Amino acid sequence: MLQKGEATPQLAQWFDRLALVVEEARATLQARKPGKLALWSGCEQDEDGNFRLSFFWQEYIISGGEFTVRQADTGQEVSSFTCSLILTYLAVADGTTPSSRWIGFRELPDGMFYVQAFQGYTGGRLVRELEGGLEALRRAAQALGGEPLELGDVGYVFTVLPRVHLAVVYWQGDDEFPSQARVLFEDTAAHYMPTDGLAILGSQLVGRLLKAARTGESV
């Protein structure tokens, strides 16, 4: 997990207001009908009234009363950071059908103001740090369960939350043009996470891809 001192701008802001983010999300969720919450977010509700969802390929259980978040396999309560992202997703989700239409960060609400920074720590970072070229990226994407996308020289789609899908697209450079990479979002993404949260998800995805490219394992 990144520490506050090495965080991206959006992540640093998120750290600064974690307690408020969690408090506001819990208040919203406690006022929402459980059936509507499950329907809108695409998560599952069990017979005990708890909710289950997958976040970056890890299963979590969210209690239906206090909205605490625990890892499904260990029962351990998660960090405030992970809790804030999951509860924010549940609170923002409005049931809009994912579109499969891809947009850049600048096209998200207020994304134009942060697009240069976002590109620097996502697509730019991937180009700078990826070792092994396109084949390494393919292996890493497949290790993380990515689905091929017909964009760029290599493109993959990742389901990071039930209704939040991110794409990573890479264009191999040549003698005239440098390599480029971008993280893309469905144009319905803002119906499930605010823009600063989506920036964090994009940064985390690139970090996981780079680690998988180095180790050959999912993370």
VEXFIVEX-275804 format. One line per 4 residues: number of its first residue (from 1); for each residue x, y, z of N, C-alpha, C, O, CB. Coordinates in steps of 0.05 Angstrom, whole numbers, m for minus. Glycine has a CB too. Layout:
BEGIN
NUM = X/Y/Z/X/Y/Z/X/Y/Z/X/Y/Z/X/Y/Z | ...
***
This chain:
BEGIN
1 = 17/m24/0/0/0/0/18/25/0/37/26/15/m19/0/25 | 10/44/m17/25/69/m17/22/84/10/1/83/22/16/87/m40 | 43/97/18/41/115/41/35/143/32/39/150/9/68/114/57 | 25/159/50/15/185/43/37/202/30/32/217/11/5/200/67
5 = 62/200/39/83/216/28/90/210/0/103/226/m14/107/213/45 | 83/186/m11/90/178/m38/65/176/m55/66/163/m76/106/153/m38 | 43/187/m47/18/184/m60/15/203/m84/29/224/m85/m5/188/m41 | m3/197/m102/m10/215/m123/m26/238/m111/m35/235/m88/m27/200/m146
9 = m31/260/m126/m46/282/m114/m74/273/m105/m83/281/m83/m49/304/m134 | m88/258/m122/m115/249/m114/m114/231/m89/m131/233/m72/m129/235/m137 | m94/214/m88/m92/195/m66/m85/211/m40/m95/204/m19/m71/174/m72 | m68/231/m42/m61/247/m19/m86/261/m8/m90/262/16/m39/267/m25
13 = m102/272/m26/m127/285/m17/m146/265/m4/m159/271/16/m141/299/m41 | m147/241/m15/m164/220/m4/m156/213/24/m172/210/42/m165/195/m22 | m129/210/28/m119/204/55/m128/226/74/m135/220/97/m88/202/54 | m127/251/66/m132/274/83/m162/273/93/m167/284/114/m126/300/69
17 = m179/262/78/m208/263/85/m220/235/88/m244/232/84/m223/279/65 | m204/215/94/m214/188/96/m237/185/115/m258/173/108/m191/169/104 | m234/196/139/m255/192/159/m281/204/150/m303/192/154/m247/206/186 | m280/228/137/m304/240/127/m317/224/104/m341/222/103/m299/269/118
21 = m300/214/86/m309/198/64/m325/174/74/m347/168/65/m286/189/46 | m313/160/94/m326/136/105/m352/143/119/m372/129/116/m307/121/124 | m351/164/135/m375/173/150/m398/180/131/m421/172/135/m368/197/168 | m392/195/110/m413/204/91/m424/180/76/m448/178/72/m402/224/72
25 = m406/162/68/m415/138/53/m433/121/70/m454/111/61/m391/122/42 | m425/116/95/m442/100/113/m469/112/118/m489/98/118/m428/96/140 | m470/139/121/m496/152/125/m514/148/100/m538/144/103/m492/182/130 | m503/151/77/m518/147/52/m528/118/50/m552/114/44/m501/153/28
29 = m511/99/56/m519/71/53/m539/62/74/m556/46/68/m494/53/55 | m537/73/98/m556/65/119/m584/75/113/m604/65/124/m547/76/146 | m586/96/96/m612/107/88/m624/93/63/m646/99/55/m610/136/84 | m608/76/51/m616/64/26/m628/36/31/m619/21/48/m592/61/6
33 = m649/29/15/m661/3/18/m641/m19/8/m629/m16/m13/m687/1/1 | m637/m40/24/m617/m60/17/m621/m72/m11/m601/m76/m25/m618/m83/37 | m645/m77/m19/m650/m89/m45/m641/m70/m67/m630/m79/m88/m678/m96/m49 | m646/m44/m64/m638/m25/m84/m608/m22/m84/m596/m19/m106/m651/3/m78
37 = m595/m23/m61/m566/m21/m59/m553/m44/m75/m535/m40/m91/m556/m22/m30 | m563/m68/m71/m552/m91/m85/m557/m89/m115/m539/m95/m131/m564/m117/m74 | m581/m81/m122/m588/m79/m151/m571/m58/m165/m560/m63/m187/m617/m72/m154 | m568/m35/m152/m553/m13/m165/m524/m18/m167/m511/m10/m187/m558/13/m150
41 = m512/m31/m147/m483/m35/m147/m474/m61/m160/m450/m64/m167/m473/m35/m118 | m493/m79/m165/m485/m105/m176/m472/m124/m157/m461/m144/m165/m467/m101/m199 | m473/m118/m131/m462/m137/m111/m483/m157/m103/m507/m154/m110/m451/m121/m87 | m475/m177/m87/m494/m198/m78/m501/m193/m49/m484/m183/m34/m481/m226/m82
45 = m525/m200/m42/m534/m198/m14/m540/m226/m4/m556/m241/m16/m558/m179/m11 | m529/m234/19/m534/m261/30/m557/m261/49/m569/m240/54/m509/m271/44 | m564/m284/59/m588/m287/76/m585/m273/103/m605/m268/116/m593/m317/81 | m560/m266/110/m556/m251/135/m557/m221/131/m554/m206/150/m529/m259/147
49 = m562/m212/107/m564/m184/101/m538/m170/95/m537/m146/92/m576/m170/124 | m517/m186/93/m490/m175/85/m488/m174/55/m501/m189/40/m468/m192/97 | m470/m157/46/m465/m154/18/m437/m164/11/m418/m163/28/m467/m124/9 | m434/m175/m13/m408/m186/m22/m401/m174/m49/m418/m172/m67/m408/m217/m23
53 = m376/m167/m52/m367/m158/m78/m337/m164/m82/m323/m169/m62/m373/m128/m82 | m328/m162/m106/m300/m166/m113/m288/m138/m120/m299/m123/m136/m296/m186/m136 | m265/m132/m107/m251/m107/m112/m222/m114/m118/m208/m125/m101/m253/m88/m88 | m213/m109/m142/m187/m117/m151/m182/m146/m145/m161/m154/m134/m165/m99/m138
57 = m202/m163/m152/m200/m192/m151/m197/m204/m123/m190/m227/m120/m176/m200/m167 | m204/m188/m103/m206/m198/m76/m235/m195/m67/m248/m175/m71/m186/m181/m56 | m245/m217/m54/m273/m216/m45/m275/m203/m18/m259/m207/0/m284/m245/m44 | m296/m186/m15/m301/m172/10/m330/m176/19/m348/m180/3/m294/m142/7
61 = m334/m175/45/m361/m176/57/m366/m149/71/m350/m140/87/m363/m200/77 | m389/m137/65/m396/m112/77/m421/m117/94/m442/m126/84/m402/m90/55 | m419/m111/120/m442/m116/138/m465/m98/131/m461/m74/124/m434/m112/167 | m489/m108/132/m513/m93/124/m522/m72/143/m539/m55/136/m535/m111/118
65 = m512/m72/168/m520/m52/188/m501/m30/192/m507/m7/187/m526/m66/214 | m476/m37/200/m456/m17/206/m439/m10/181/m424/9/181/m438/m26/228 | m441/m27/161/m425/m23/136/m395/m23/142/m380/m6/132/m433/3/122 | m387/m43/158/m359/m48/160/m351/m67/138/m367/m82/127/m352/m61/188
69 = m325/m66/130/m316/m82/107/m294/m101/116/m275/m92/129/m305/m63/84 | m297/m126/109/m278/m147/117/m270/m164/93/m286/m167/74/m289/m164/139 | m246/m175/93/m238/m194/73/m254/m219/76/m258/m229/99/m208/m199/74 | m264/m230/54/m281/m253/56/m266/m278/65/m277/m295/79/m294/m259/30
73 = m241/m280/58/m226/m304/64/m215/m305/93/m213/m327/104/m203/m307/45 | m209/m282/104/m197/m281/130/m215/m270/152/m211/m274/175/m172/m266/130 | m235/m254/143/m252/m241/162/m240/m216/174/m251/m203/192/m260/m259/184 | m216/m209/165/m201/m186/176/m213/m160/165/m218/m157/141/m172/m188/169
77 = m217/m140/183/m227/m114/175/m206/m100/158/m182/m101/164/m235/m97/199 | m214/m87/137/m195/m75/118/m186/m48/128/m197/m37/147/m208/m73/90 | m166/m37/114/m156/m10/120/m177/11/114/m196/6/99/m130/m4/104 | m174/34/127/m193/56/121/m193/64/92/m213/72/81/m186/80/139
81 = m170/62/80/m167/69/51/m184/50/34/m200/60/17/m138/67/42 | m181/24/37/m197/5/21/m227/8/28/m244/7/10/m188/m23/26 | m233/11/54/m260/15/62/m273/39/49/m296/38/39/m262/18/93 | m258/61/47/m269/85/35/m276/81/6/m296/91/m4/m249/108/38
85 = m259/67/m9/m264/63/m37/m288/45/m42/m305/50/m59/m239/51/m51 | m290/23/m26/m312/5/m30/m339/18/m22/m358/16/m36/m307/m21/m13 | m339/31/1/m364/44/10/m372/67/m9/m396/72/m14/m361/54/39 | m352/82/m19/m358/103/m38/m371/91/m63/m390/102/m73/m333/119/m45
89 = m360/69/m73/m372/56/m96/m401/49/m90/m419/55/m107/m357/30/m103 | m407/37/m67/m434/29/m61/m453/53/m58/m476/52/m67/m434/12/m35 | m442/75/m47/m459/98/m43/m464/113/m68/m486/125/m71/m445/117/m23 | m445/114/m87/m448/129/m112/m464/113/m133/m478/125/m149/m421/136/m123
93 = m462/87/m132/m474/70/m153/m504/76/m156/m519/77/m137/m471/41/m146 | m512/81/m181/m540/88/m187/m553/68/m206/m576/73/m216/m542/116/m198 | m540/46/m213/m552/26/m229/m550/30/m259/m561/14/m275/m580/23/m222 | m536/51/m268/m533/56/m296/m519/32/m310/m499/23/m299/m517/82/m301
97 = m529/23/m332/m518/0/m346/m490/8/m357/m489/27/m373/m536/m10/m368 | m469/m7/m351/m443/m2/m363/m445/m2/m393/m459/m18/m405/m423/m23/m353 | m430/16/m405/m434/23/m434/m416/9/m453/m424/5/m477/m431/52/m437 | m392/1/m445/m371/m10/m463/m362/12/m483/m350/5/m503/m382/m34/m478
101 = m367/37/m477/m357/59/m493/m335/72/m477/m339/80/m454/m379/80/m501 | m311/75/m489/m287/82/m474/m281/112/m477/m283/123/m499/m263/66/m483 | m273/125/m455/m266/153/m455/m240/156/m440/m232/139/m424/m289/171/m443 | m226/179/m445/m202/185/m430/m209/200/m404/m232/208/m400/m184/202/m447
105 = m189/203/m387/m193/216/m361/m203/244/m365/m220/253/m348/m167/216/m346 | m195/259/m385/m203/286/m389/m233/289/m393/m244/310/m388/m188/298/m413 | m246/267/m402/m275/268/m407/m292/261/m383/m316/262/m384/m282/250/m429 | m279/254/m360/m293/250/m335/m300/277/m323/m288/297/m331/m277/233/m315
109 = m320/279/m305/m326/305/m293/m301/317/m280/m289/305/m263/m348/301/m272 | m295/341/m288/m271/356/m278/m245/343/m284/m224/350/m274/m273/359/m248 | m245/323/m302/m220/309/m309/m200/326/m324/m176/320/m322/m227/285/m325 | m210/346/m338/m192/363/m353/m171/376/m336/m149/382/m345/m208/384/m368
113 = m178/382/m310/m160/396/m293/m137/379/m283/m116/389/m276/m175/407/m269 | m140/353/m284/m120/335/m272/m109/315/m293/m94/297/m285/m132/320/m249 | m116/318/m318/m109/297/m338/m79/294/m341/m69/272/m344/m122/304/m364 | m64/316/m340/m35/314/m344/m22/299/m321/m5/281/m325/m23/342/m346
117 = m30/305/m296/m20/290/m273/m28/261/m275/m11/243/m270/m30/302/m247 | m53/255/m281/m63/228/m283/m47/212/m304/m39/189/m299/m93/227/m290 | m42/224/m327/m27/210/m348/1/204/m339/13/184/m345/m27/227/m373 | 13/222/m323/40/219/m314/43/194/m296/63/180/m298/49/243/m299
121 = 24/190/m278/27/167/m260/11/142/m268/10/123/m253/18/175/m232 | 0/143/m292/m13/118/m303/0/110/m329/19/94/m329/m43/123/m307 | m9/121/m351/2/113/m377/32/120/m379/47/104/m389/m13/127/m399 | 39/144/m370/67/151/m371/85/133/m354/106/125/m362/71/180/m362
125 = 75/126/m330/90/108/m313/93/81/m326/114/68/m324/76/105/m286 | 72/71/m339/73/45/m352/95/44/m373/110/25/m375/46/37/m363 | 96/65/m389/116/67/m410/144/68/m398/162/55/m408/111/91/m428 | 147/84/m377/174/88/m365/184/62/m352/208/56/m353/173/110/m345
129 = 166/47/m338/175/26/m321/171/m2/m332/182/m21/m321/161/28/m295 | 156/m5/m353/150/m32/m364/176/m44/m375/189/m32/m393/128/m31/m385 | 183/m68/m366/206/m82/m377/195/m108/m391/178/m121/m380/226/m89/m355 | 206/m114/m414/198/m137/m428/179/m132/m451/170/m151/m465/185/m156/m409
133 = 172/m107/m455/156/m100/m479/128/m109/m478/116/m115/m457/169/m110/m503 | 116/m111/m502/88/m117/m505/81/m145/m494/60/m150/m483/79/m115/m534 | 100/m164/m498/94/m191/m489/92/m192/m458/76/m207/m447/116/m210/m499 | 109/m177/m445/108/m176/m415/81/m164/m407/69/m172/m387/131/m160/m404
137 = 72/m143/m421/46/m131/m414/23/m151/m419/5/m152/m402/42/m106/m431 | 24/m166/m440/4/m186/m445/3/m206/m422/m19/m213/m412/8/m200/m472 | 26/m216/m415/27/m236/m393/16/m224/m367/1/m238/m353/55/m246/m389 | 24/m199/m361/14/m187/m337/m16/m183/m337/m30/m188/m317/28/m160/m332
141 = m26/m173/m360/m55/m169/m362/m71/m195/m359/m91/m196/m346/m62/m156/m389 | m61/m216/m371/m74/m242/m369/m73/m253/m341/m92/m265/m332/m62/m261/m389 | m51/m248/m327/m48/m257/m299/m68/m243/m281/m76/m255/m261/m20/m252/m289 | m76/m219/m289/m96/m204/m273/m124/m208/m283/m142/m194/m274/m89/m175/m273
145 = m128/m226/m302/m155/m232/m311/m165/m213/m332/m189/m211/m336/m173/m233/m289 | m147/m198/m345/m156/m179/m365/m167/m192/m390/m159/m214/m397/m133/m161/m373 | m187/m179/m402/m199/m188/m427/m188/m172/m450/m188/m147/m448/m230/m186/m425 | m180/m185/m472/m168/m169/m495/m187/m148/m505/m212/m153/m507/m161/m189/m517
149 = m176/m126/m513/m191/m104/m525/m177/m96/m550/m153/m92/m551/m193/m79/m505 | m193/m92/m572/m181/m86/m598/m176/m56/m601/m188/m42/m617/m200/m96/m620 | m158/m47/m584/m148/m19/m586/m118/m20/m583/m108/m36/m567/m161/m1/m565 | m103/m2/m597/m75/m1/m594/m61/m27/m603/m73/m44/m616/m67/5/m566
153 = m35/m29/m596/m20/m53/m602/m26/m75/m582/m27/m99/m588/10/m48/m603 | m32/m66/m557/m41/m84/m536/m62/m69/m520/m58/m47/m512/m18/m94/m518 | m85/m82/m516/m106/m70/m500/m120/m91/m484/m126/m113/m494/m126/m55/m518 | m127/m85/m459/m141/m103/m442/m161/m88/m424/m157/m65/m417/m121/m119/m424
157 = m183/m102/m418/m204/m91/m400/m203/m106/m374/m199/m130/m373/m232/m94/m414 | m206/m91/m352/m205/m103/m325/m230/m95/m310/m238/m72/m310/m179/m94/m310 | m242/m114/m296/m264/m109/m278/m253/m105/m250/m245/m124/m238/m286/m132/m279 | m253/m80/m241/m241/m75/m215/m262/m73/m193/m256/m77/m169/m225/m49/m215
161 = m287/m68/m200/m310/m69/m183/m333/m80/m200/m331/m79/m225/m317/m41/m170 | m354/m89/m188/m375/m103/m205/m383/m87/m230/m388/m99/m251/m399/m108/m189 | m385/m60/m228/m394/m45/m251/m374/m22/m257/m382/m2/m269/m421/m33/m245 | m349/m26/m250/m328/m7/m258/m307/m23/m274/m293/m40/m263/m315/7/m233
165 = m305/m16/m300/m286/m29/m317/m266/m9/m327/m274/13/m337/m301/m43/m341 | m241/m15/m325/m219/2/m335/m205/m13/m358/m203/m37/m358/m200/9/m313 | m195/2/m377/m179/m9/m399/m151/3/m399/m148/26/m392/m193/m4/m426 | m132/m13/m405/m105/m4/m409/m97/m9/m438/m100/m32/m448/m84/m18/m390
169 = m89/11/m452/m82/9/m481/m53/19/m485/m45/40/m474/m102/26/m498 | m38/4/m500/m9/10/m504/m3/10/m534/m11/m8/m549/9/m12/m490 | 10/32/m542/19/34/m570/50/33/m570/63/49/m558/9/61/m583 | 61/14/m585/90/11/m586/102/32/m604/92/37/m626/97/m17/m597
173 = 123/45/m594/135/67/m609/154/56/m630/159/32/m633/150/85/m590 | 164/75/m646/184/68/m667/204/91/m668/207/107/m650/170/63/m695 | 219/92/m691/239/113/m693/228/141/m694/242/160/m688/256/108/m719 | 203/144/m701/191/170/m704/173/178/m681/172/202/m674/174/171/m729
177 = 160/158/m668/142/165/m647/148/148/m622/153/124/m625/113/160/m657 | 147/160/m599/152/145/m574/128/127/m567/106/132/m576/158/164/m551 | 133/107/m551/111/90/m541/92/107/m524/100/126/m511/123/66/m525 | 67/99/m525/47/112/m509/29/91/m496/25/70/m506/30/132/m526
181 = 18/98/m473/m2/81/m459/m22/99/m446/m16/121/m438/12/62/m439 | m47/89/m444/m68/104/m431/m86/86/m415/m90/63/m423/m85/120/m452 | m96/96/m393/m118/83/m379/m144/96/m387/m147/120/m386/m114/84/m347 | m163/79/m396/m189/89/m405/m211/80/m386/m207/61/m371/m195/79/m434
185 = m234/94/m388/m257/88/m371/m281/85/m388/m283/98/m409/m260/110/m349 | m300/69/m379/m326/70/m392/m339/97/m387/m334/110/m366/m345/47/m381 | m355/106/m406/m367/133/m402/m389/133/m381/m400/154/m375/m378/143/m428 | m395/110/m369/m413/109/m346/m399/107/m319/m412/105/m299/m431/84/m349
189 = m372/109/m320/m357/105/m295/m364/124/m273/m364/117/m249/m327/108/m301 | m371/149/m280/m377/169/m260/m403/164/m245/m409/176/m225/m378/197/m272 | m419/145/m255/m443/136/m241/m437/117/m219/m455/108/m204/m463/123/m261 | m411/110/m216/m403/90/m195/m380/99/m178/m375/87/m157/m396/64/m209
193 = m367/120/m185/m344/130/m169/m338/158/m178/m338/164/m202/m319/111/m173 | m332/176/m158/m324/204/m166/m297/203/m180/m283/183/m179/m322/222/m141 | m291/225/m194/m267/226/m211/m242/221/m195/m224/207/m205/m266/252/m224 | m239/232/m171/m215/227/m155/m212/198/m148/m190/187/m147/m214/244/m130
197 = m234/184/m142/m233/156/m137/m225/140/m162/m210/121/m160/m260/146/m127 | m235/148/m185/m228/134/m210/m198/138/m216/m185/120/m226/m245/145/m234 | m187/162/m209/m159/166/m213/m142/147/m195/m122/136/m204/m151/195/m206 | m152/142/m171/m138/123/m153/m139/95/m165/m119/81/m164/m150/124/m125
201 = m163/87/m175/m165/60/m186/m146/57/m210/m134/36/m214/m194/55/m195 | m144/78/m227/m126/76/m250/m97/73/m241/m82/57/m253/m129/100/m267 | m89/88/m221/m62/86/m211/m57/59/m199/m35/47/m204/m57/108/m190 | m76/48/m184/m72/22/m172/m70/0/m194/m54/m18/m191/m95/15/m153
205 = m86/2/m215/m85/m18/m236/m58/m18/m249/m47/m39/m254/m107/m12/m256 | m47/5/m255/m21/6/m268/1/m5/m250/18/m20/m259/m13/36/m276 | m1/1/m224/18/m11/m205/17/m41/m204/38/m54/m203/14/1/m178 | m7/m52/m205/m10/m81/m204/0/m94/m230/11/m115/m230/m40/m88/m200
209 = m5/m80/m253/5/m90/m278/36/m91/m278/48/m111/m287/m5/m73/m301 | 48/m70/m269/77/m69/m268/89/m91/m250/109/m104/m257/87/m42/m259 | 76/m95/m227/85/m116/m209/81/m144/m222/99/m161/m219/71/m115/m182 | 59/m148/m235/54/m174/m248/73/m178/m271/82/m201/m276/25/m175/m258
213 = 81/m156/m285/100/m159/m307/128/m167/m296/142/m182/m310/102/m133/m322 | 134/m158/m272/160/m165/m261/161/m193/m249/180/m207/m251/168/m145/m239 | 138/m201/m236/138/m226/m222/124/m249/m237/129/m272/m231/124/m222/m196 | 108/m241/m257/93/m262/m271/69/m273/m256/58/m293/m263/111/m284/m279
217 = 62/m259/m233/40/m269/m217/19/m247/m213/26/m223/m216/50/m278/m190 | m5/m255/m208/m26/m236/m202/m21/m224/m174/m9/m237/m157/m54/m249/m203 | m30/m200/m170/m26/m186/m144/m52/m173/m135/m52/m160/m114/m3/m165/m146
***
